[in-house]
Amino acid sequence: MSSAEAELSIAGMRRKRMSLEEWRALPEDLHAEWVNGWAVWPVSPPTFGHGKGQFQLSVLLATALPGLIGATESFTSMPGNRIRLPDVALVANEPDGDTIIDPPVLVAEVLSPSTQGQDLVTKAHEYAGAGVEHYWILDPMQRRLEVFDLVDGGWVSQAVLDHEHPTGTMTVGEHGSVEVDVRTLLPGRSEG
């Protein structure tokens, strides 16, 4: 197998070297991101808990922030030759094409065991570098939401909602605020 055909599996993610044109031809259901000439996608599909968290978060944000436009798993251009698919992205203006070019106002990722390293480290750094103003991380396994704001090019934690502190009001710049109850975002499990 040549290096151009090489496929790697690292920390729950598969990677295959390819051009941007080859990546654009991949089936959408693969949910592949493009990072510096590599298609990157999870080895296993998202869990029900991931999907439920993504849905609940999308509904909450769309209801609380009607002046922003929301999308799930939409192509989002990042600096450094990358295209990501955030679980939820809120933008001030609808993009002209199929890819979000201007930095989203807010990006949210729902953690899965296979992708949490990417979401907590790699993507967090990329989103900050792109100028995303707010980054929310929902962890269905820990039943926890952490909300970050971009300050001087880095993330500053504004709130952590969990079993002990399940509610809070999150401000999203001049776009408004969101009343959050982590028990509503992640319903259906006992809190023991």
C-alpha positions in Angstrom: 0.0 0.0 0.0 1.4 3.4 -1.0 1.6 6.3 1.5 -1.1 8.0 -0.5 -3.4 5.0 0.2 -2.4 4.6 3.8 -5.2 4.4 6.3 -4.5 4.8 9.9 -6.6 4.2 13.0 -5.5 6.4 16.0 -7.5 6.9 19.2 -10.9 5.9 17.9 -10.4 7.9 14.7 -9.7 6.6 11.1 -7.5 8.7 8.8 -6.8 8.4 5.1 -4.6 10.7 3.0 -6.5 12.4 0.1 -7.0 15.6 -1.7 -9.7 18.1 -0.9 -11.5 17.1 -4.1 -11.4 13.4 -3.1 -12.7 14.3 0.3 -15.6 16.3 -1.2 -16.6 13.2 -3.2 -16.9 11.0 0.0 -20.4 10.0 1.0 -21.9 12.4 3.6 -22.9 9.6 5.9 -19.2 8.9 6.6 -19.1 12.2 8.6 -15.5 12.7 7.6 -13.6 15.9 8.4 -10.6 17.1 6.4 -7.4 18.0 8.2 -4.2 18.9 6.2 -4.8 16.5 3.4 -6.3 13.7 5.6 -9.9 12.6 5.8 -10.6 11.9 9.5 -13.7 10.1 10.8 -14.8 8.2 13.9 -14.3 4.4 13.9 -17.7 3.9 15.5 -20.9 5.8 14.9 -22.2 8.2 17.6 -24.1 6.6 20.5 -27.7 7.3 21.3 -26.6 9.4 24.2 -24.5 11.5 21.8 -27.4 12.0 19.4 -29.8 12.8 22.2 -27.5 15.4 23.7 -26.9 16.9 20.2 -30.6 17.1 19.6 -31.5 18.6 23.0 -28.7 21.2 22.8 -29.8 22.2 19.2 -33.4 22.7 20.3 -32.4 24.7 23.4 -30.1 27.0 21.5 -32.5 27.5 18.6 -35.3 28.4 21.0 -33.2 30.7 23.2 -31.2 32.5 20.4 -33.6 33.0 17.5 -31.4 35.7 16.0 -28.7 33.1 15.2 -28.8 30.4 12.6 -28.1 26.9 13.8 -26.8 23.8 12.0 -25.6 20.4 13.0 -22.6 18.6 11.6 -22.2 21.2 8.8 -18.9 21.8 7.0 -17.0 24.5 8.9 -13.8 26.0 7.5 -10.9 26.3 10.0 -7.5 28.0 9.7 -4.7 25.7 8.7 -6.3 23.8 5.9 -9.1 22.1 7.9 -12.8 21.5 7.5 -14.6 20.4 10.7 -18.1 19.1 11.3 -19.1 20.5 14.8 -22.0 18.8 16.4 -23.8 22.2 16.7 -22.8 25.5 15.2 -24.6 28.9 15.5 -23.8 31.6 12.9 -24.9 35.2 12.6 -25.3 35.0 8.8 -26.2 32.0 6.6 -23.2 31.0 4.4 -23.4 31.5 0.7 -22.6 27.9 0.0 -22.4 24.5 1.8 -19.5 25.5 4.0 -19.5 27.9 7.0 -16.6 30.2 6.2 -17.0 33.0 8.8 -16.3 31.9 12.4 -19.4 30.6 14.1 -20.6 32.6 17.1 -21.0 29.3 19.1 -19.8 25.8 18.6 -20.9 22.9 20.7 -19.4 19.4 20.8 -21.0 16.4 22.4 -18.4 14.0 23.8 -18.1 10.4 22.8 -15.5 8.0 24.1 -13.9 7.7 20.6 -13.7 11.5 19.9 -13.4 13.2 23.2 -9.6 13.8 22.8 -10.2 15.5 19.5 -13.1 17.6 20.9 -11.3 18.6 24.2 -7.8 19.4 22.8 -7.5 19.5 19.0 -10.8 21.1 18.1 -10.8 23.4 21.1 -7.5 24.9 19.8 -8.7 25.1 16.2 -12.0 26.8 17.2 -10.1 29.4 19.3 -7.7 30.0 16.4 -10.7 30.5 14.1 -12.2 33.1 16.4 -15.3 31.1 17.5 -16.6 33.2 20.4 -18.2 30.5 22.6 -17.5 26.8 22.9 -19.8 24.4 24.8 -18.8 20.9 25.6 -21.6 18.5 26.6 -20.5 15.2 28.2 -23.4 12.7 28.3 -21.2 10.1 30.2 -20.5 12.6 33.1 -23.8 14.4 32.7 -21.9 17.7 32.5 -21.9 20.8 30.4 -18.9 23.2 30.4 -19.2 26.6 28.7 -16.2 28.5 27.5 -15.8 32.1 26.2 -13.0 33.2 24.0 -10.8 35.8 25.8 -7.6 37.1 24.3 -7.3 34.1 21.9 -7.9 31.4 24.6 -10.8 29.6 26.3 -12.0 30.8 29.7 -14.4 28.5 31.5 -17.6 30.5 32.3 -19.7 27.7 33.9 -19.8 24.0 34.7 -23.2 22.5 35.0 -23.5 19.0 36.5 -25.3 16.9 39.1 -24.4 19.3 42.0 -25.0 22.6 40.0 -27.5 21.6 37.2 -28.8 25.1 36.2 -27.4 28.4 35.0 -27.8 31.3 32.7 -25.3 31.4 29.9 -24.7 34.7 28.0 -23.9 34.4 24.3 -22.4 37.9 23.7 -24.9 40.4 22.4 -27.1 37.6 21.0 -28.8 36.9 24.3 -28.8 34.4 27.1 -29.7 30.8 27.5 -31.3 29.2 30.6 -29.8 25.8 30.9 -30.7 22.8 33.0 -28.3 19.9 32.3 -31.1 17.5 33.5 -33.2 18.7 30.6 -30.3 18.4 28.1 -29.7 14.8 29.2 -33.1 13.4 30.3 -33.9 9.8 31.0 -31.2 8.7 33.4 -31.5 8.4 37.1 -29.4 10.9 39.0 -27.9 8.6 41.6 
